[in-house]
Amino acid sequence: MRGERKGKSILRICIVLSIGGCLLIVQSGCSQPSGYAASAGIENLITSRSDQWPYSVEVVERADGTKDYFWQIDSRIEQAGRALLKYHPTYSTHHFAVVEGSIGPNGRKYPVVVDTGASQPVLVRKVHTSENNLRVYPLNSAGPGGGKIGLCYLPEMDLGPVRLIDWGCLRLTPRSTGLGVRDDFAVVGLPVLREFKYIKFDSVAGEVEFSKDSVFEPNDADSWTQYPIWVEEDLRGNVFLLTRLPVAGQQMELQLDTGSGRGLAISEELWEQLPAEAKRVHLKRTKELYPYIGNLSCRSGVLAEIPLGEKTIYNAPVSVFPDNSPLVEDYGGLLGMQIFKQTVMVLDFENSLMWVKRS
């Protein structure tokens, strides 16, 4: 369901995290009053709602000693007017989709990554919880990269005229995310982003447009190419946004990751399927840092040009990973934001389409 929810929303958060975060189950939901509260220990997890917070958490212990955490929370998104946000200045360094947002009534602003590769609704850091007095339940288990994680209640986050109200989230450490040297990046993931009818990434103008109520209607449909998009969930509960399009004439199903600042990342198997003329590049052995996973061995280089659908991408970064690499073992590869740095790309969730401008 997109836009404002009606009824009840259940978020299931597991301890074992992987590339995009944790397991998420969403049912319909409605709004409830929000409230801020101090941090608490995991032993004090709230098991019923109160006048102070509109959620409950149930802890279920498995036979192997691990635990699942079930949030029941009424989450919603409000949008007042056109939501057109400029890229945050850190875009020039990291190249992933990032805008400026604020948390709570004090108006403190932070860079927020618009990340279709994240399976949690929202990921925050210690700086966000401490500066905004967010209620956090620290967990003894470690997240990706070994950093401690915690369950967190987020009453409000604003992205310009877009307001996220009453969302369950995870607090991660910088060691967990690997987003760079700054420790104040927040992340809005796919479970939130797919609630919009469309999101437009204009890397030429350096801005992102969110639309909760209006569908995407291009002025000149002939200047755009459409590709199917869909969401899949793996056995660990991670959700992935996928597309199908020809790469150098070869049909491929790839993950769309707006939280990746790189270009085309594919498995050795898919690389071998490309025609020889598309692989005229010297690949050097190296390691690349990916959020939530760590430094991964690969071979990388820059392709002078490569046909991607009906558009030719010039100076396209490409990284080739072993078939068993955690980045490509579920899906053969991913498209990062550098692929779209000289064009406009729209995720049309209403019609399950990706639009890419030809010129």
Secondary structure by P-SEA (a helix, b strand, c coil): cccccccbbbbbbbccccccbbbbbbcbbbbcccccccccccccccccccccccbbbbbbbccccbbbbbbbcccccccccbbbbcccccccccccccccccccccbbbbbbbbcccccccbbbcaaaaaaaccbbbbbccccccbbbbbbbbbcccccccccccbbbbbbbccccccccccccbbbbccccccccccccccccccbbbbbccccccccccccbbbbbbbccccccbbbbbbbbbbcccbbbbbbbcccccccccccaaaaaacccccccbbbbbbccccccccbbbbbbbbbcccccccccccbbbbbbbcccccccccccccccccccccbbbbbcccccbbbbbcc
